[in-house]
Amino acid sequence: MAKLISKTYGEALFELAIEENRMDEFLEEAQLALRVIRENPEFSAMMNHPRIDQEEKVRVVENVFGASLSREITGLLRIIVQKDRYKETEDILSWFIEQVKQEKGIGQAFVTSALPLSDAQKKQIEEKLLATTSYKQMEMVYETDESLIGGLRIRIGDRVVDSSISNKLSDLKRELLKVQIS
């Protein structure tokens, strides 16, 4: 049910963004609203509190977002609150952001290495990913994990390429356990 709600509201915003040719603007504003919501759990707690009436919640949304977001995005947030769907706000905004990124050919890659990568290495990885995928642009997220020992683990969506030494050692261990000594 929540997926249907997030798709319905997110799709309405997506169609409006295309219709008004304001996809970049709405993307930026949706990301800002999502960041505010995620970084302020007290705000969400208040917006979900059953003893605060919807009119007050609508006023809070207008006061918090009205000055920094467009009339359309603020209006969407107002409707979400009026329809008592605030709990789905993060999913709605995330759905919209993901649709815009797909439309614009923007992928997100999570790269994990055993040691921090240099800027040149990061650039090389990004260029290789752009050359081997259908994306026009990549958002790169880099992490370090010493347990990899060496190599990289790259995740794009639900696809993972693991060329880490720890993974190769695990593969070797599995193969050795299959060998029967006669």
VOGU-3710 file (C-alpha; in Angstrom, 3 decimals, decimal comma):
1> maklisktyg> 0,000/0,000/0,000  2,792/2,452/0,912  4,504/1,816/-2,442  1,279/2,607/-4,274  0,881/5,845/-2,300  4,462/6,957/-2,904  4,169/6,124/-6,612  0,838/7,948/-6,978  1,996/11,187/-5,346  5,523/10,957/-6,769
11> ealfelaiee> 4,210/10,341/-10,262  1,910/13,365/-10,057  4,888/15,551/-9,134  7,019/13,950/-11,850  4,392/14,627/-14,523  4,059/18,220/-13,334  7,845/18,661/-13,474  7,881/17,433/-17,073  4,810/19,460/-18,053  6,244/22,698/-16,646
21> nrmdefleea> 9,817/21,887/-17,741  11,053/22,340/-14,159  12,582/18,929/-13,488  15,933/20,254/-12,220  14,266/22,790/-9,930  11,835/20,251/-8,474  14,641/17,693/-8,060  16,725/20,155/-6,066  13,752/21,145/-3,901  12,672/17,539/-3,288
31> qlalrviren> 16,228/16,690/-2,208  16,252/19,702/0,132  12,891/18,764/1,676  13,997/15,154/2,097  17,252/16,258/3,751  15,363/18,538/6,179  12,971/15,721/7,091  15,736/13,144/7,570  18,004/15,446/9,569  15,239/16,552/11,943
41> pefsammnhp> 13,554/13,546/13,550  11,802/15,878/16,015  10,011/17,504/13,077  8,713/14,142/11,856  7,730/13,144/15,388  5,676/16,330/15,659  4,129/15,857/12,199  3,094/12,306/13,142  1,806/13,215/16,616  -1,878/12,285/16,882
51> ridqeekvrv> -2,771/15,158/19,223  -1,670/17,886/16,842  -4,485/18,635/14,417  -3,974/18,708/10,661  -4,543/22,451/10,343  -1,634/23,091/12,703  0,537/20,603/10,796  -0,318/22,353/7,519  0,708/25,713/9,045  3,990/24,167/10,206
61> venvfgasls> 4,695/22,807/6,692  3,985/26,230/5,172  6,181/27,980/7,762  9,081/25,531/7,427  9,064/25,055/3,645  7,042/27,941/2,197  9,919/30,420/1,951  12,519/28,020/0,539  10,502/25,740/-1,753  8,307/26,422/-4,749
71> reitgllrii> 4,554/26,732/-4,459  4,214/23,314/-6,128  6,474/21,363/-3,762  5,046/23,138/-0,699  1,560/22,395/-2,059  2,420/18,710/-2,430  3,648/18,588/1,169  0,479/20,372/2,288  -1,707/17,823/0,455  0,276/14,935/1,940
81> vqkdrykete> -0,416/16,299/5,434  -4,083/17,032/4,692  -4,591/13,476/3,431  -2,891/12,145/6,587  -0,029/10,613/4,564  2,922/12,321/6,250  4,477/8,953/7,171  4,955/8,316/3,431  6,614/11,681/2,714  10,150/10,261/2,563
91> dilswfieqv> 9,026/7,476/0,229  7,128/9,913/-2,003  10,082/12,286/-2,334  12,513/9,379/-2,805  10,320/7,901/-5,551  10,211/11,245/-7,343  13,982/11,780/-7,012  14,675/8,287/-8,353  12,368/8,846/-11,352  14,058/12,143/-12,213
101> kqekgigqaf> 17,494/10,527/-11,973  16,378/7,704/-14,273  14,954/10,220/-16,733  18,196/12,210/-16,713  20,438/9,112/-16,888  22,015/9,634/-13,466  23,258/6,530/-11,656  24,523/6,159/-8,117  27,520/3,979/-7,364  28,704/2,931/-3,917
111> vtsalplsda> 32,404/2,145/-4,055  34,064/0,457/-1,099  37,840/0,083/-0,906  40,251/-1,178/1,736  42,158/2,118/1,738  41,119/5,673/0,851  41,300/6,316/-2,889  43,166/9,216/-4,480  41,287/11,761/-6,586  42,894/10,279/-9,716
121> qkkqieekll> 41,680/6,779/-8,774  38,182/8,092/-8,083  38,097/9,837/-11,442  39,303/6,690/-13,195  36,618/4,554/-11,512  33,889/7,047/-12,407  35,031/7,208/-16,036  35,109/3,395/-16,262  31,581/3,140/-14,814  30,262/5,731/-17,262
131> attsykqmem> 31,890/3,845/-20,139  30,450/0,467/-19,091  26,918/1,524/-18,123  24,145/3,410/-19,869  24,332/6,307/-17,399  25,265/9,795/-18,555  26,354/10,897/-15,089  27,282/9,104/-11,871  26,840/10,112/-8,258  29,734/8,482/-6,468
141> vyetdeslig> 29,715/7,470/-2,804  33,074/6,266/-1,478  33,633/4,246/1,680  36,560/2,404/3,183  36,427/-1,028/4,794  39,746/-2,533/5,871  38,219/-6,029/5,951  38,309/-6,045/2,129  42,126/-6,314/2,406  42,454/-4,916/-1,128
151> glririgdrv> 40,468/-4,421/-4,336  37,028/-2,853/-4,652  33,364/-3,587/-4,115  31,061/-1,543/-6,361  27,283/-1,484/-5,994  24,954/0,190/-8,483  21,325/-0,439/-7,626  20,982/-4,142/-6,917  24,096/-5,130/-8,899  27,349/-5,738/-7,040
161> vdssisnkls> 30,807/-6,304/-8,464  33,151/-7,557/-5,756  36,813/-7,763/-6,743  38,054/-7,514/-3,165  40,777/-9,819/-1,917  38,550/-10,949/0,965  35,924/-12,062/-1,561  38,528/-13,890/-3,646  39,808/-15,640/-0,513  36,246/-16,684/0,345
171> dlkrellkvq> 35,769/-18,052/-3,172  39,059/-19,949/-2,909  38,041/-21,382/0,476  34,723/-22,607/-0,975  36,520/-24,244/-3,899  39,030/-25,934/-1,610  36,236/-27,305/0,583  34,703/-28,927/-2,515  37,925/-30,779/-3,344  37,889/-34,380/-2,193
181> is> 41,152/-35,921/-1,204  41,407/-39,590/-2,150
//
